[in-house]
Amino acid sequence: MVKIHTRAKRKLKMQGVTGRKRASRPKTFKTKKSAETYAEEKGIKSYELVYLQENKIRIQKK
């Protein structure tokens, strides 16, 4: 089968699957301070900081 140029694909609407089909992941932070300021901005009152790796922190709502 002959390869169709990109402009022709768009014109013929032969793009196939568009977008990502992946579940969203929880937001992570590099520092404790940045996680706390994010929680404060979003109005999260009760939360717990979960240390995922050496340099990743996640906020878990209680």
C-alpha positions, 0 to 999 in steps of 0.5 A: 500500500502506498504511503499517504502524505500527512496533508492528504490524511488530514484532508481525507480524515484518515488519521485513525485514533486521536489522543491518549487513552491513558488514565490520569495520574496523581500530581507529584511534587519535588519538595514538601513545601511545594506540596503544602502550598498546592494543597493550600491553594486548592483548599484541601484541609486534611491531607497526608504527604506520601513519599513515593520515591526519593524526590517525589511526594504525593498528597493523599486526602484523608 
